Amino acid sequence: MQQTRSLYVFIQNTIAEALLKSTNGNWSFSPYARRKHQRHLAPLPEAIVISAVQQKHTTPTDDDEGVPKVRTTMEAEKQEEFNLQKEFEWVLREEVHQLLKKLKFILIECAHRFPVPLYENEGKKTEKFILSVQPPDQLKAILTLTGDTITQADISFKLSKSPHQIQRTSITQDSPWKLQQVQDAANHLQQAINHIDDVDESYHFKTSDEVMHVVGNILEALQRGRLSLVIPKKKPIDELIKGRNMKSLTPNLSEDLAVSFYLQSHKLIIAVYQLTNIHGTMRFDSCQAEASINWLNEVLFMLSAGLQLCQQLKDKISVFSLYKDFKVGSRASSALSY
């Protein structure tokens, strides 16, 4: 306070000297010289002087406590980086393994829904379905599905082109019709589970790249498995006519007819194609019937849940991947003790 008062007196004296110099020491220099001598200006209030002094010695980049804002900003950034690194290590140490454990549980439950041997699942589940349209004589199939194979079927359909007559054929146990989509999806699901089993529960991930590699493999396997069931592979009509499964039909159909069984989402579909020659141009007409399969619905739901878990972890790790220097042990020992 004594220093502030001294500065206060110094400012008063400085103002007085400036006034004297401006009049060359002659107070009567003014055109109003006949008036009484002007009195000296009253001293400035002490509060105003102290405020001016504080403003002079405080820069705009300081905070309320006089600490430079540049320094406080740097400290905040370091603290933010510290917290981010701490969270990153927790994700690698705890959350990745928790998610993999949860994901494996979902995928095993999914495997148990498959009608084929898969991850301690005996498979070979047998179901019967009726696929038909209106009117019923247009297309109808009564079949038995055992695992991924149609072991028996009675098929009848009416041709859309002349002669308009009902065709009949069948599938017997001696020559079953295999649905390759089921086995393909099961194989991809098994691969996804294997990728999880390859990670030891006690293993400590050290970088985001390690996690992204494991999660990426699982994600790709699940995507392939789901697509195998949702989007059937399209084949040209001539390949269908000459396909191996057509030999399963008894009696055989004429060379201008083809039958196809396939899965699309949660449905089993039968399609009949008739190839025609119109003025030298080959075209085909088709008719199809379908039936819903409960276990397919459950399998697709669990595959989607697994994909969502993988994507959530991948998105979280992608944030840390932006910091290429982040790895376990890259911070101070005090932080590592968390």
N, C-alpha and C positions, 0 to 999 in steps of 0.2 A: 504493500500500500504506500510506503514511504517513497518508493521509486516512482509510482504512478503520480503522487502529488508533485514530486520534483519535475516530472515531465509536464505536468499541468502548468506549473509556474513558468517553465521554459517556453511553452506555447504562448502563454500570455505575453511574455517579454518579446517574443518574436513578432507577434501581431503589433505590439506597440512600436517597435523599431521600424516596422514596415510603414506604419502610418506617418512617423516622423520623416522618413526618407521621402515619402510621396509629397510632403509639403516643404521639403528642404529645411526643415527645422523651424519654419516660420508659420505659425498657426494663423497669421493674419493675411496670408497670401490669397485667401479666398476672396472673391468679389463681395462677399458679405463681411468685409473687415470691420465695418462700423458696428457690427453687432458685438455682443459680448463674446469673450473668448469661449470657444467650444470646449465643453467638458470632455474628458477622456472617455472612451467607450467603456461601458461596464464589462467587467470580466465575464468570459463565457462560463456557463454553469459547469460544474465539475463533471456531472454525468455525461454531458455531451463530449467533453474532452476525452474521458475514459473510453467512451464508445468509439471515438475516432481512432484512438491508439490501438484498441483491440482489432478493429477492421484493418488497420495498416499491417499488423503483424500476423493476421490469419488469412491464408490463401483460400480461394474457392475450392481447391481440391482437398481441403481438410474436412474431417467429419466434426461432430459436436465436441469431441474430446481432443481435437487438435491432431488426430492421427491421419496422415495422408490417405486419401481414398484409394490411390493406386496400390498402396501396401495392403489395405483391407480387402480390396478386390482379389489380389493375388492369394491372400490367405484363404478367402472363401473358395477360390478355385481349387486350391490344394486340399481343403477339407472335403470338397465335393468329390475330387478324384480319390481321396482316401476312402470315403464311404462307398464309392462305386467299386473300388477294388475289393473292399471287404465283402460286399454283396456278391461279387463275382466269385470269390473263393468259397462262399457259402453255397452258391449254386452248384459249383463243381463238386464240392465235398458231400453235400446233402441232397439237394433237390434233384440232380440228375439220376441218382440211384433210386430215390423215391419214385420218380416218374417211371423209370424202367421196370421197377417192381410192379407198379400199378398197371402198366401197359402189358406186362407179361400175363398178369391175371386175366385181363380182358381177352387177350389173344388165345389163351388156353380155353377159356369159356367158349370162344368162337370156334376153336378147333373141335370141341366136343359136340357142336351142332352139326358138323359135317357128317354125311352118311358114308364116309370112307375112313379107313384106318388112318388116324392122324394124332400124334402126340398122346399116346396111351388111350386113344379112342378106338374102340373095336370097329365101328362103322357097320357097313352092310345093312343099313336100315332099309326096310321094305315098305313102300307106300303105293297105294292105288289111286289113279286119277282118271277123270273123264273130261276130255277136251272136246268141246262142241261149239257150233254156231247156230244161228237161226236162218233158215230152217235146218233142222238136224241132219237131213239127208245131204246138205251141202258139204259138210265135213264133220266127221266124228271119229274120235280115237279113245278107246278104253285100254289103259295100259297099266303095267306094274313097273315101278322104278325101284331097283335094288342098288343102293349105293349110288354110283355114277353111271349105272347101266340100265337101259330099258330091257328087261328080261322077257316081257310078254306084252303084245299089243294087238288089238283088232282095229283095223283102220278101214273106213268107208268114206267115199267122197263122190260127188257128182261132177262130171266134166262140164266146164263152161262152154266148150266148143263141141261141135258135132263129132261123134254121136253123143247126145245128152243122156248118158246112162251112168248108173252107179258102179264105181270100181271098188273092189275089195282086195285087201292084202293084209298080211299079218307079220308079226315078229315073234319068234319062238326062242326058247332057252338054248336051243342048239346053235343059234346064231344071233346073239343079243346085239343091241344098238348102244354103243358107248357114247356118253356125253363128256367129251374131252374137257369142256369148260370147268366141270366140277373138280377134276383131278388137277388141272392147271392152277385153279384158285387155291386148292389145298397145298400144292407144292410151294406156291409163293408165301402162303401163311406160315408154313413150316420154316421157310428161309428167314422170315421176320423173327420168329421165336428163336431160331438158332443165333441170330445176330445179338439178341439180348443175352442168351446163355453164354456167349463168348466173352461177356464182360463180367469179370469177377466182382462180387459184391464188396470186397475189401480194396478194390483198385481205386487209386486217387487220380482223377483226371487233373492234368496240369495246364492244359490250354483249351481254348474254345474250339480249335481245329479238331482236337481229338473227339470232342462231343459231337461236333457237326458231322464228322465222318461216320460215327456209329448211328446217329439219328437219321442221317441221310440214307444209309443202307436199309434201315428198318422202314423208313417212309417209302422208298422206292418199291420194296417188296410188297408192302400193303397196297400201294397204288396199282401195281400189276395184278394182284389178287382180286381187287375190287373190279378193275376193268374187265378181267376175264369173265366175270358174272354179269356185268352191266351191259357191255358192248360186245356182242358176238362177232366173230370174224366173218366177213362177207365173202362168199364164194360165187364165181360166175356159174350160170345155169349149166353149162356143159360139164363143169367140174362136179357139180352136184349129181348130174345124171350118171357120171362114170365113177362116182365116189364109192369107197369101200362099204359104207353103211347101206347103200342101195342093194347090196348083195344079201343083206339080212332079211329082205322082204320076201315073203312067200305067199302067193306066186309073185314072180318078178313082174314089174310094170313095163309097159312099152317104152321105147327109147325117147319118146317125146314127153315123158312124165318124170317128175322127181319129187321126192318127199324129203323133208328136212325137220329134225328136232333140234331145238336150241333153247338156251336160257337167256332171258333178257330181264335184268333186275330180279324181281322176286317171282317171275312167271316162267313156266315151262310152255313152250310154243311148238305147235306142229304147223308146217306150211307145205302146201301142195302146189307145184308149178307145172303148167302145161305149155310146152313149146309149140309155136305155130309159125308157119311160113306164109307170109302175106306179100304176094307179088315179089318174091325173091328176098324179102326182108324177114329175118327171124325175130320174133317177139314171143313173150310169154305172159300168161295170165296166172294169177296166184290167188290162193285163199288160205286163211290161217285161223286157228283156234288156239285157245290158251287156258291155263289153269294156274292158280296161285299156289306157291309152295311155302309153307310156314317157316321151315328151317332156313330157307334162303333169305327171307325177310329178317330173321334174327342175325344171320351171318353178316348181311350188309350193314345192319345197324351197328354191330360190334366193330366191323372194319372201319366204319366211319368214325366211331368213337376213338379207335386207336390212331387213326390219321389225325384227328383233331389234337390229341395229346402230343403227338410228335411235332405237329406244326407249332403248337404253343411253346414247346421247349426250343425249337429251332428259331422262332422269332426272338425269344429272350436271349439266346446265345448270340444271335446276329447283332444285337446291340453291343455286347461286349467285344465282338469281333472287329468293331470299328477301331478299338484300341489295340493295335498290334503288339504293344509292349506288355499287355496284361498277361500275366501268368502267375501261377502260384509261387510265392516267395519273392515277388518283385517289390513288395513294400517293406517298411521297417518292421523290426521284430516286435515292437509294441502292438502293431496292427495285426501281426500274425498270431498273437496270443488270443485273439477273439475266439 
